[in-house]
Amino acid sequence: MQVYADNAATTAMSQTAIAAMLPYFDKIYGNPSSLHSVGQRAKEALDGARATVAACLGCDPKEIIFTSGGSEADNQAIISAARFGAMKGKKHIITTAFEHHAVLHTLNKLEKEGFTVTYLDVRNNHNITAQQVKDAIREDTCLVTTMYANNEIGSILPIPEIGAICKQAGIPFHTDAVQAVGHVPINVKEQNIDMLSLSAHKFHGPKGVGALYVRKGIPLVNIIEGGAQERGKRGGTENIPGICGMAAAMKEACDRMDEQMPRVAAMRDKLIEGLSKIPHSALNGDPVHRLPNNVSFCFEGIEGESLLLYMDAMGVCASSGSACTSGSLDPSHVLLAIGRVHDVAHGSLRLSLSDYNTMEEMDHILKVVPQVVEHLRSMSPVWRDLQNGKRQYIL
């Protein structure tokens, strides 16, 4: 049996999304900016997809800008707020210590340009509170940007409450919702969200396409110059097959959410209960406010890379953190931010599920992981020192 449990990295495309894309490769292949009938048929598809995405988020189609993915959307939202803030003499940004690198690296770049960034502490329940945001607001704050849900440990942040505080203070609020869209209910109006980033391949859509929701009245700067596409806010001919596939996958995910969320959460809870029985292990992430598909653990005395390789050989595909940083030997910045020490952070495992997984597969995971952990510990000099009392257990 092979079990794919790395859906936070990417998902299999749904047949619905594939079917939605196919006509736009060789039948309706026109440029949507062209005035002739072939181009206008493509424009009709583009407009229809925009309306579908907007309906899933509870916004107006004119508030949706199509991008190449979540990273581009994050960059455009943050840089726009920073540029317009600077024009008013406001150069302070609030974020969290465990954001995705698409956010953190953009903020690091802005810091070099003279912006000040407050990184909210996430050690309490591996989450933040709306009060932390309120306490961090200054007269020169130009943006609050927090992820909707963490990609590594699954914590869901108090987005509506944060949005309400920002709305009251008159500060733009952006959320990186890449891990949340299609998995939990989102309504940008009800949740006081000004800008939201999403990526199709996290909910069974194609790679290389995403969107940025921008509330009417929020100004944007271009980070990709070119033609007048996307109302002049994002140059480049639109990826019609990808956009149509994303819209179809998003609608399918939202339509089935009430049915699939409890089923996926039940699989998550089964894994958490089973893996918690492994000695000297710890669950990462908020245990209550949590994505329905995320399971993250640290196991003392082992290395995450070895764990993944052994698990892969036994038919389980997983990760030790974000796939975007898998080339790094440093421990996850997310795990360090929540207070895990380096030795423990190195022994991490992320299992991220989808509605394609089954309870039978969860049984297989719960058979494989304890075996691999026990095997790796039997070869570990660190584990031997822990058992002999030469080192103190941390977990």
Contacts in CASP RR format, 6 or more apart in sequence:
PFRMAT RR
TARGET T0000
AUTHOR 0000-0000-0000
METHOD contacts of the structure
MODEL  1
MQVYADNAATTAMSQTAIAAMLPYFDKIYGNPSSLHSVGQRAKEALDGAR
ATVAACLGCDPKEIIFTSGGSEADNQAIISAARFGAMKGKKHIITTAFEH
HAVLHTLNKLEKEGFTVTYLDVRNNHNITAQQVKDAIREDTCLVTTMYAN
NEIGSILPIPEIGAICKQAGIPFHTDAVQAVGHVPINVKEQNIDMLSLSA
HKFHGPKGVGALYVRKGIPLVNIIEGGAQERGKRGGTENIPGICGMAAAM
KEACDRMDEQMPRVAAMRDKLIEGLSKIPHSALNGDPVHRLPNNVSFCFE
GIEGESLLLYMDAMGVCASSGSACTSGSLDPSHVLLAIGRVHDVAHGSLR
LSLSDYNTMEEMDHILKVVPQVVEHLRSMSPVWRDLQNGKRQYIL
1 315 0 8 1.000
1 360 0 8 1.000
1 361 0 8 1.000
1 364 0 8 1.000
2 315 0 8 1.000
2 316 0 8 1.000
2 317 0 8 1.000
3 315 0 8 1.000
3 316 0 8 1.000
3 317 0 8 1.000
3 357 0 8 1.000
3 361 0 8 1.000
3 364 0 8 1.000
3 365 0 8 1.000
4 12 0 8 1.000
4 317 0 8 1.000
4 356 0 8 1.000
4 357 0 8 1.000
5 316 0 8 1.000
5 317 0 8 1.000
5 318 0 8 1.000
5 351 0 8 1.000
5 352 0 8 1.000
5 353 0 8 1.000
5 357 0 8 1.000
5 361 0 8 1.000
5 365 0 8 1.000
6 317 0 8 1.000
6 318 0 8 1.000
6 319 0 8 1.000
6 323 0 8 1.000
6 350 0 8 1.000
6 351 0 8 1.000
6 352 0 8 1.000
7 202 0 8 1.000
7 293 0 8 1.000
7 352 0 8 1.000
7 353 0 8 1.000
7 354 0 8 1.000
8 151 0 8 1.000
8 152 0 8 1.000
8 179 0 8 1.000
8 202 0 8 1.000
8 293 0 8 1.000
8 294 0 8 1.000
8 319 0 8 1.000
8 322 0 8 1.000
8 323 0 8 1.000
8 350 0 8 1.000
8 352 0 8 1.000
9 319 0 8 1.000
9 322 0 8 1.000
9 323 0 8 1.000
9 352 0 8 1.000
10 201 0 8 1.000
10 202 0 8 1.000
10 207 0 8 1.000
10 323 0 8 1.000
11 201 0 8 1.000
11 202 0 8 1.000
11 203 0 8 1.000
11 204 0 8 1.000
11 205 0 8 1.000
11 354 0 8 1.000
11 356 0 8 1.000
12 204 0 8 1.000
12 354 0 8 1.000
12 356 0 8 1.000
13 201 0 8 1.000
13 204 0 8 1.000
13 205 0 8 1.000
13 206 0 8 1.000
13 249 0 8 1.000
14 204 0 8 1.000
14 205 0 8 1.000
14 248 0 8 1.000
14 249 0 8 1.000
14 252 0 8 1.000
16 204 0 8 1.000
16 248 0 8 1.000
16 249 0 8 1.000
16 252 0 8 1.000
17 200 0 8 1.000
17 204 0 8 1.000
17 205 0 8 1.000
17 206 0 8 1.000
17 245 0 8 1.000
17 246 0 8 1.000
17 248 0 8 1.000
17 249 0 8 1.000
17 252 0 8 1.000
18 245 0 8 1.000
19 248 0 8 1.000
20 244 0 8 1.000
20 245 0 8 1.000
20 247 0 8 1.000
20 248 0 8 1.000
20 249 0 8 1.000
21 206 0 8 1.000
21 241 0 8 1.000
21 242 0 8 1.000
21 244 0 8 1.000
21 245 0 8 1.000
21 248 0 8 1.000
22 241 0 8 1.000
24 42 0 8 1.000
24 45 0 8 1.000
24 240 0 8 1.000
24 241 0 8 1.000
24 242 0 8 1.000
24 244 0 8 1.000
25 241 0 8 1.000
28 38 0 8 1.000
28 41 0 8 1.000
28 42 0 8 1.000
28 45 0 8 1.000
28 240 0 8 1.000
29 38 0 8 1.000
29 42 0 8 1.000
30 38 0 8 1.000
30 39 0 8 1.000
30 41 0 8 1.000
30 42 0 8 1.000
30 240 0 8 1.000
31 39 0 8 1.000
31 42 0 8 1.000
31 237 0 8 1.000
32 39 0 8 1.000
32 40 0 8 1.000
32 42 0 8 1.000
32 43 0 8 1.000
32 45 0 8 1.000
32 46 0 8 1.000
32 237 0 8 1.000
32 238 0 8 1.000
32 240 0 8 1.000
33 39 0 8 1.000
33 43 0 8 1.000
33 228 0 8 1.000
33 229 0 8 1.000
33 237 0 8 1.000
34 40 0 8 1.000
34 42 0 8 1.000
42 240 0 8 1.000
45 240 0 8 1.000
45 243 0 8 1.000
45 244 0 8 1.000
46 238 0 8 1.000
46 240 0 8 1.000
46 243 0 8 1.000
47 61 0 8 1.000
48 61 0 8 1.000
48 247 0 8 1.000
49 243 0 8 1.000
49 244 0 8 1.000
49 245 0 8 1.000
49 246 0 8 1.000
49 247 0 8 1.000
50 61 0 8 1.000
50 64 0 8 1.000
50 66 0 8 1.000
50 243 0 8 1.000
50 247 0 8 1.000
51 61 0 8 1.000
52 247 0 8 1.000
52 248 0 8 1.000
52 250 0 8 1.000
52 251 0 8 1.000
53 61 0 8 1.000
53 64 0 8 1.000
53 211 0 8 1.000
53 246 0 8 1.000
53 247 0 8 1.000
53 250 0 8 1.000
54 60 0 8 1.000
54 61 0 8 1.000
54 63 0 8 1.000
54 64 0 8 1.000
55 251 0 8 1.000
56 181 0 8 1.000
56 182 0 8 1.000
56 186 0 8 1.000
56 250 0 8 1.000
56 251 0 8 1.000
56 254 0 8 1.000
57 64 0 8 1.000
57 181 0 8 1.000
57 186 0 8 1.000
57 187 0 8 1.000
57 188 0 8 1.000
57 196 0 8 1.000
57 213 0 8 1.000
58 187 0 8 1.000
58 188 0 8 1.000
58 189 0 8 1.000
59 188 0 8 1.000
59 189 0 8 1.000
59 213 0 8 1.000
59 215 0 8 1.000
60 216 0 8 1.000
62 216 0 8 1.000
62 231 0 8 1.000
63 213 0 8 1.000
63 214 0 8 1.000
63 215 0 8 1.000
63 216 0 8 1.000
64 211 0 8 1.000
64 212 0 8 1.000
64 213 0 8 1.000
65 73 0 8 1.000
65 76 0 8 1.000
65 211 0 8 1.000
65 212 0 8 1.000
65 213 0 8 1.000
65 214 0 8 1.000
65 220 0 8 1.000
65 230 0 8 1.000
65 231 0 8 1.000
65 233 0 8 1.000
65 234 0 8 1.000
66 209 0 8 1.000
66 210 0 8 1.000
66 211 0 8 1.000
66 230 0 8 1.000
66 234 0 8 1.000
66 238 0 8 1.000
66 239 0 8 1.000
66 243 0 8 1.000
67 73 0 8 1.000
67 76 0 8 1.000
67 209 0 8 1.000
67 210 0 8 1.000
67 211 0 8 1.000
67 212 0 8 1.000
67 234 0 8 1.000
68 208 0 8 1.000
68 209 0 8 1.000
68 210 0 8 1.000
68 239 0 8 1.000
69 197 0 8 1.000
69 198 0 8 1.000
69 199 0 8 1.000
69 200 0 8 1.000
69 208 0 8 1.000
69 209 0 8 1.000
69 210 0 8 1.000
69 211 0 8 1.000
70 102 0 8 1.000
70 176 0 8 1.000
70 178 0 8 1.000
70 197 0 8 1.000
70 198 0 8 1.000
70 199 0 8 1.000
70 210 0 8 1.000
70 212 0 8 1.000
71 102 0 8 1.000
72 210 0 8 1.000
72 212 0 8 1.000
72 223 0 8 1.000
72 224 0 8 1.000
73 197 0 8 1.000
73 198 0 8 1.000
73 199 0 8 1.000
73 210 0 8 1.000
73 211 0 8 1.000
73 212 0 8 1.000
74 100 0 8 1.000
74 102 0 8 1.000
74 103 0 8 1.000
74 106 0 8 1.000
74 145 0 8 1.000
74 174 0 8 1.000
74 176 0 8 1.000
74 197 0 8 1.000
75 102 0 8 1.000
75 106 0 8 1.000
75 223 0 8 1.000
76 212 0 8 1.000
76 220 0 8 1.000
76 221 0 8 1.000
76 222 0 8 1.000
76 223 0 8 1.000
76 233 0 8 1.000
76 234 0 8 1.000
77 145 0 8 1.000
77 174 0 8 1.000
77 195 0 8 1.000
77 197 0 8 1.000
77 212 0 8 1.000
77 214 0 8 1.000
78 93 0 8 1.000
78 103 0 8 1.000
78 106 0 8 1.000
78 107 0 8 1.000
78 110 0 8 1.000
78 143 0 8 1.000
78 145 0 8 1.000
78 174 0 8 1.000
79 106 0 8 1.000
79 110 0 8 1.000
79 221 0 8 1.000
79 223 0 8 1.000
80 218 0 8 1.000
80 219 0 8 1.000
80 220 0 8 1.000
80 221 0 8 1.000
81 93 0 8 1.000
81 142 0 8 1.000
81 143 0 8 1.000
81 145 0 8 1.000
81 172 0 8 1.000
81 174 0 8 1.000
81 195 0 8 1.000
82 91 0 8 1.000
82 93 0 8 1.000
82 110 0 8 1.000
82 115 0 8 1.000
82 142 0 8 1.000
82 143 0 8 1.000
83 221 0 8 1.000
84 142 0 8 1.000
84 219 0 8 1.000
84 221 0 8 1.000
85 91 0 8 1.000
85 142 0 8 1.000
85 143 0 8 1.000
86 115 0 8 1.000
86 142 0 8 1.000
88 142 0 8 1.000
89 140 0 8 1.000
90 139 0 8 1.000
90 140 0 8 1.000
90 141 0 8 1.000
90 142 0 8 1.000
91 114 0 8 1.000
91 115 0 8 1.000
91 116 0 8 1.000
91 140 0 8 1.000
91 142 0 8 1.000
92 115 0 8 1.000
92 116 0 8 1.000
92 117 0 8 1.000
92 118 0 8 1.000
92 138 0 8 1.000
92 140 0 8 1.000
92 141 0 8 1.000
92 142 0 8 1.000
93 107 0 8 1.000
93 110 0 8 1.000
93 115 0 8 1.000
93 116 0 8 1.000
93 117 0 8 1.000
93 118 0 8 1.000
93 141 0 8 1.000
93 142 0 8 1.000
93 143 0 8 1.000
93 144 0 8 1.000
93 145 0 8 1.000
94 117 0 8 1.000
94 118 0 8 1.000
94 120 0 8 1.000
94 133 0 8 1.000
94 136 0 8 1.000
94 137 0 8 1.000
94 141 0 8 1.000
94 143 0 8 1.000
94 144 0 8 1.000
94 145 0 8 1.000
94 146 0 8 1.000
95 103 0 8 1.000
95 104 0 8 1.000
95 107 0 8 1.000
95 117 0 8 1.000
95 118 0 8 1.000
95 119 0 8 1.000
95 120 0 8 1.000
95 144 0 8 1.000
95 145 0 8 1.000
95 146 0 8 1.000
96 119 0 8 1.000
96 120 0 8 1.000
96 122 0 8 1.000
96 128 0 8 1.000
96 146 0 8 1.000
96 147 0 8 1.000
96 157 0 8 1.000
96 337 0 8 1.000
97 119 0 8 1.000
97 120 0 8 1.000
97 121 0 8 1.000
97 122 0 8 1.000
97 333 0 8 1.000
97 337 0 8 1.000
98 122 0 8 1.000
98 147 0 8 1.000
98 150 0 8 1.000
98 152 0 8 1.000
98 153 0 8 1.000
98 333 0 8 1.000
98 334 0 8 1.000
98 337 0 8 1.000
98 338 0 8 1.000
99 107 0 8 1.000
99 145 0 8 1.000
99 146 0 8 1.000
99 147 0 8 1.000
99 176 0 8 1.000
100 147 0 8 1.000
100 151 0 8 1.000
100 176 0 8 1.000
100 178 0 8 1.000
100 322 0 8 1.000
100 324 0 8 1.000
101 322 0 8 1.000
101 324 0 8 1.000
101 325 0 8 1.000
102 176 0 8 1.000
102 324 0 8 1.000
103 145 0 8 1.000
103 147 0 8 1.000
103 176 0 8 1.000
104 333 0 8 1.000
107 115 0 8 1.000
107 117 0 8 1.000
107 145 0 8 1.000
110 117 0 8 1.000
111 117 0 8 1.000
116 140 0 8 1.000
118 136 0 8 1.000
120 128 0 8 1.000
120 132 0 8 1.000
120 133 0 8 1.000
120 136 0 8 1.000
120 146 0 8 1.000
121 128 0 8 1.000
121 132 0 8 1.000
122 128 0 8 1.000
122 155 0 8 1.000
122 337 0 8 1.000
122 338 0 8 1.000
123 337 0 8 1.000
123 338 0 8 1.000
123 339 0 8 1.000
125 155 0 8 1.000
125 285 0 8 1.000
125 286 0 8 1.000
125 287 0 8 1.000
125 288 0 8 1.000
125 289 0 8 1.000
126 150 0 8 1.000
126 153 0 8 1.000
126 155 0 8 1.000
126 284 0 8 1.000
126 285 0 8 1.000
126 286 0 8 1.000
126 338 0 8 1.000
127 155 0 8 1.000
127 156 0 8 1.000
127 157 0 8 1.000
127 158 0 8 1.000
127 285 0 8 1.000
127 286 0 8 1.000
127 289 0 8 1.000
128 146 0 8 1.000
128 157 0 8 1.000
128 158 0 8 1.000
129 158 0 8 1.000
130 158 0 8 1.000
130 161 0 8 1.000
130 162 0 8 1.000
130 163 0 8 1.000
130 164 0 8 1.000
130 165 0 8 1.000
133 144 0 8 1.000
133 146 0 8 1.000
133 162 0 8 1.000
133 165 0 8 1.000
133 166 0 8 1.000
134 165 0 8 1.000
137 144 0 8 1.000
137 165 0 8 1.000
137 169 0 8 1.000
137 171 0 8 1.000
141 169 0 8 1.000
141 171 0 8 1.000
142 171 0 8 1.000
142 172 0 8 1.000
143 171 0 8 1.000
143 172 0 8 1.000
143 173 0 8 1.000
143 174 0 8 1.000
144 162 0 8 1.000
144 163 0 8 1.000
144 166 0 8 1.000
144 171 0 8 1.000
144 172 0 8 1.000
144 173 0 8 1.000
144 174 0 8 1.000
145 173 0 8 1.000
145 174 0 8 1.000
145 175 0 8 1.000
145 176 0 8 1.000
146 157 0 8 1.000
146 159 0 8 1.000
146 162 0 8 1.000
146 175 0 8 1.000
146 176 0 8 1.000
147 157 0 8 1.000
147 175 0 8 1.000
147 176 0 8 1.000
147 177 0 8 1.000
147 178 0 8 1.000
147 179 0 8 1.000
148 156 0 8 1.000
148 157 0 8 1.000
148 159 0 8 1.000
148 175 0 8 1.000
148 176 0 8 1.000
148 177 0 8 1.000
148 179 0 8 1.000
148 180 0 8 1.000
148 181 0 8 1.000
148 184 0 8 1.000
148 186 0 8 1.000
148 196 0 8 1.000
149 155 0 8 1.000
149 156 0 8 1.000
149 157 0 8 1.000
149 177 0 8 1.000
149 179 0 8 1.000
149 180 0 8 1.000
149 183 0 8 1.000
149 184 0 8 1.000
149 291 0 8 1.000
149 294 0 8 1.000
150 157 0 8 1.000
150 179 0 8 1.000
150 285 0 8 1.000
150 334 0 8 1.000
151 178 0 8 1.000
151 179 0 8 1.000
151 322 0 8 1.000
151 334 0 8 1.000
152 284 0 8 1.000
152 296 0 8 1.000
152 321 0 8 1.000
152 322 0 8 1.000
152 332 0 8 1.000
152 334 0 8 1.000
152 335 0 8 1.000
152 350 0 8 1.000
153 284 0 8 1.000
153 285 0 8 1.000
153 286 0 8 1.000
153 294 0 8 1.000
153 296 0 8 1.000
153 334 0 8 1.000
153 335 0 8 1.000
153 338 0 8 1.000
153 350 0 8 1.000
154 179 0 8 1.000
154 285 0 8 1.000
154 286 0 8 1.000
154 290 0 8 1.000
154 291 0 8 1.000
154 294 0 8 1.000
154 296 0 8 1.000
155 285 0 8 1.000
155 286 0 8 1.000
155 289 0 8 1.000
155 290 0 8 1.000
156 180 0 8 1.000
156 184 0 8 1.000
156 286 0 8 1.000
156 289 0 8 1.000
156 290 0 8 1.000
156 291 0 8 1.000
157 175 0 8 1.000
157 289 0 8 1.000
158 289 0 8 1.000
159 175 0 8 1.000
159 191 0 8 1.000
159 193 0 8 1.000
160 190 0 8 1.000
160 191 0 8 1.000
160 192 0 8 1.000
162 173 0 8 1.000
162 192 0 8 1.000
163 173 0 8 1.000
163 191 0 8 1.000
163 192 0 8 1.000
163 193 0 8 1.000
164 192 0 8 1.000
166 172 0 8 1.000
166 173 0 8 1.000
166 192 0 8 1.000
166 194 0 8 1.000
167 173 0 8 1.000
167 192 0 8 1.000
172 194 0 8 1.000
172 195 0 8 1.000
172 218 0 8 1.000
173 192 0 8 1.000
173 193 0 8 1.000
173 194 0 8 1.000
173 195 0 8 1.000
174 193 0 8 1.000
174 194 0 8 1.000
174 195 0 8 1.000
174 196 0 8 1.000
174 197 0 8 1.000
175 193 0 8 1.000
175 195 0 8 1.000
175 196 0 8 1.000
175 197 0 8 1.000
176 197 0 8 1.000
177 186 0 8 1.000
177 196 0 8 1.000
177 197 0 8 1.000
177 198 0 8 1.000
178 197 0 8 1.000
178 198 0 8 1.000
178 199 0 8 1.000
178 202 0 8 1.000
179 202 0 8 1.000
179 291 0 8 1.000
179 294 0 8 1.000
180 186 0 8 1.000
180 291 0 8 1.000
181 196 0 8 1.000
181 198 0 8 1.000
181 199 0 8 1.000
181 202 0 8 1.000
181 203 0 8 1.000
181 250 0 8 1.000
181 253 0 8 1.000
182 202 0 8 1.000
182 203 0 8 1.000
182 250 0 8 1.000
182 253 0 8 1.000
182 254 0 8 1.000
182 257 0 8 1.000
183 203 0 8 1.000
183 253 0 8 1.000
183 257 0 8 1.000
183 261 0 8 1.000
183 264 0 8 1.000
183 291 0 8 1.000
183 292 0 8 1.000
183 293 0 8 1.000
184 257 0 8 1.000
184 261 0 8 1.000
184 291 0 8 1.000
184 292 0 8 1.000
185 257 0 8 1.000
186 193 0 8 1.000
186 196 0 8 1.000
188 196 0 8 1.000
188 213 0 8 1.000
188 215 0 8 1.000
193 213 0 8 1.000
193 215 0 8 1.000
194 214 0 8 1.000
194 215 0 8 1.000
194 218 0 8 1.000
195 212 0 8 1.000
195 213 0 8 1.000
195 214 0 8 1.000
195 215 0 8 1.000
195 218 0 8 1.000
196 212 0 8 1.000
196 213 0 8 1.000
197 210 0 8 1.000
197 211 0 8 1.000
197 212 0 8 1.000
198 210 0 8 1.000
198 211 0 8 1.000
198 212 0 8 1.000
198 213 0 8 1.000
199 208 0 8 1.000
199 209 0 8 1.000
199 210 0 8 1.000
200 206 0 8 1.000
200 207 0 8 1.000
200 208 0 8 1.000
200 209 0 8 1.000
200 210 0 8 1.000
200 242 0 8 1.000
200 245 0 8 1.000
200 246 0 8 1.000
200 249 0 8 1.000
200 250 0 8 1.000
201 207 0 8 1.000
201 208 0 8 1.000
201 209 0 8 1.000
203 249 0 8 1.000
203 250 0 8 1.000
203 253 0 8 1.000
204 249 0 8 1.000
204 252 0 8 1.000
204 253 0 8 1.000
204 354 0 8 1.000
205 245 0 8 1.000
205 246 0 8 1.000
205 248 0 8 1.000
205 249 0 8 1.000
205 250 0 8 1.000
206 241 0 8 1.000
206 242 0 8 1.000
206 245 0 8 1.000
206 246 0 8 1.000
206 249 0 8 1.000
208 239 0 8 1.000
208 242 0 8 1.000
209 239 0 8 1.000
209 242 0 8 1.000
209 243 0 8 1.000
209 245 0 8 1.000
209 246 0 8 1.000
210 246 0 8 1.000
211 246 0 8 1.000
214 220 0 8 1.000
220 233 0 8 1.000
222 232 0 8 1.000
222 233 0 8 1.000
222 234 0 8 1.000
222 235 0 8 1.000
224 234 0 8 1.000
224 235 0 8 1.000
224 236 0 8 1.000
225 235 0 8 1.000
226 235 0 8 1.000
226 236 0 8 1.000
227 235 0 8 1.000
227 236 0 8 1.000
228 235 0 8 1.000
229 235 0 8 1.000
229 236 0 8 1.000
229 237 0 8 1.000
229 238 0 8 1.000
230 238 0 8 1.000
253 260 0 8 1.000
256 355 0 8 1.000
260 355 0 8 1.000
261 292 0 8 1.000
262 292 0 8 1.000
263 355 0 8 1.000
264 292 0 8 1.000
264 293 0 8 1.000
264 353 0 8 1.000
264 354 0 8 1.000
264 355 0 8 1.000
264 357 0 8 1.000
265 292 0 8 1.000
265 293 0 8 1.000
266 359 0 8 1.000
267 353 0 8 1.000
267 357 0 8 1.000
267 358 0 8 1.000
267 359 0 8 1.000
267 362 0 8 1.000
268 290 0 8 1.000
268 292 0 8 1.000
268 293 0 8 1.000
268 294 0 8 1.000
268 295 0 8 1.000
268 353 0 8 1.000
270 359 0 8 1.000
270 362 0 8 1.000
270 366 0 8 1.000
271 295 0 8 1.000
271 351 0 8 1.000
271 362 0 8 1.000
271 365 0 8 1.000
271 366 0 8 1.000
272 283 0 8 1.000
272 295 0 8 1.000
274 366 0 8 1.000
275 281 0 8 1.000
275 283 0 8 1.000
275 295 0 8 1.000
275 297 0 8 1.000
275 366 0 8 1.000
275 369 0 8 1.000
275 370 0 8 1.000
276 283 0 8 1.000
277 370 0 8 1.000
278 297 0 8 1.000
278 299 0 8 1.000
278 369 0 8 1.000
278 370 0 8 1.000
278 373 0 8 1.000
280 299 0 8 1.000
280 300 0 8 1.000
280 301 0 8 1.000
280 386 0 8 1.000
280 393 0 8 1.000
280 395 0 8 1.000
281 297 0 8 1.000
281 298 0 8 1.000
281 299 0 8 1.000
281 300 0 8 1.000
281 373 0 8 1.000
281 395 0 8 1.000
282 297 0 8 1.000
282 298 0 8 1.000
282 340 0 8 1.000
282 344 0 8 1.000
282 395 0 8 1.000
283 295 0 8 1.000
283 296 0 8 1.000
283 297 0 8 1.000
284 296 0 8 1.000
284 297 0 8 1.000
284 298 0 8 1.000
284 335 0 8 1.000
284 338 0 8 1.000
284 340 0 8 1.000
284 348 0 8 1.000
285 296 0 8 1.000
285 338 0 8 1.000
293 352 0 8 1.000
293 353 0 8 1.000
293 354 0 8 1.000
294 350 0 8 1.000
294 351 0 8 1.000
294 352 0 8 1.000
294 353 0 8 1.000
295 350 0 8 1.000
295 351 0 8 1.000
295 352 0 8 1.000
295 353 0 8 1.000
296 321 0 8 1.000
296 348 0 8 1.000
296 349 0 8 1.000
296 350 0 8 1.000
296 351 0 8 1.000
297 348 0 8 1.000
297 349 0 8 1.000
298 335 0 8 1.000
298 340 0 8 1.000
298 344 0 8 1.000
298 345 0 8 1.000
298 347 0 8 1.000
298 348 0 8 1.000
298 349 0 8 1.000
298 395 0 8 1.000
299 307 0 8 1.000
299 347 0 8 1.000
299 348 0 8 1.000
299 349 0 8 1.000
299 373 0 8 1.000
299 395 0 8 1.000
300 343 0 8 1.000
300 344 0 8 1.000
300 347 0 8 1.000
300 383 0 8 1.000
300 386 0 8 1.000
300 393 0 8 1.000
300 394 0 8 1.000
300 395 0 8 1.000
301 343 0 8 1.000
301 347 0 8 1.000
301 376 0 8 1.000
301 377 0 8 1.000
301 380 0 8 1.000
301 382 0 8 1.000
301 383 0 8 1.000
301 386 0 8 1.000
302 347 0 8 1.000
302 373 0 8 1.000
302 376 0 8 1.000
302 377 0 8 1.000
302 380 0 8 1.000
302 383 0 8 1.000
303 346 0 8 1.000
303 347 0 8 1.000
303 376 0 8 1.000
304 320 0 8 1.000
304 346 0 8 1.000
304 347 0 8 1.000
304 348 0 8 1.000
304 349 0 8 1.000
305 320 0 8 1.000
306 376 0 8 1.000
307 320 0 8 1.000
307 347 0 8 1.000
307 349 0 8 1.000
307 372 0 8 1.000
307 373 0 8 1.000
307 376 0 8 1.000
308 318 0 8 1.000
308 319 0 8 1.000
308 320 0 8 1.000
308 349 0 8 1.000
310 372 0 8 1.000
310 375 0 8 1.000
310 376 0 8 1.000
311 317 0 8 1.000
311 318 0 8 1.000
311 368 0 8 1.000
311 369 0 8 1.000
311 372 0 8 1.000
314 368 0 8 1.000
314 371 0 8 1.000
314 372 0 8 1.000
315 364 0 8 1.000
315 368 0 8 1.000
316 364 0 8 1.000
316 365 0 8 1.000
316 368 0 8 1.000
316 369 0 8 1.000
318 349 0 8 1.000
318 350 0 8 1.000
318 351 0 8 1.000
318 352 0 8 1.000
319 326 0 8 1.000
319 349 0 8 1.000
319 350 0 8 1.000
319 352 0 8 1.000
320 326 0 8 1.000
320 332 0 8 1.000
320 347 0 8 1.000
320 348 0 8 1.000
320 349 0 8 1.000
320 350 0 8 1.000
321 332 0 8 1.000
321 334 0 8 1.000
321 348 0 8 1.000
321 350 0 8 1.000
322 332 0 8 1.000
322 334 0 8 1.000
325 332 0 8 1.000
331 340 0 8 1.000
331 342 0 8 1.000
331 345 0 8 1.000
331 346 0 8 1.000
331 348 0 8 1.000
332 345 0 8 1.000
332 348 0 8 1.000
335 344 0 8 1.000
335 345 0 8 1.000
335 348 0 8 1.000
336 342 0 8 1.000
336 345 0 8 1.000
340 348 0 8 1.000
341 394 0 8 1.000
343 382 0 8 1.000
343 394 0 8 1.000
344 394 0 8 1.000
344 395 0 8 1.000
349 369 0 8 1.000
351 365 0 8 1.000
377 383 0 8 1.000
382 391 0 8 1.000
385 391 0 8 1.000
386 392 0 8 1.000
386 393 0 8 1.000
END
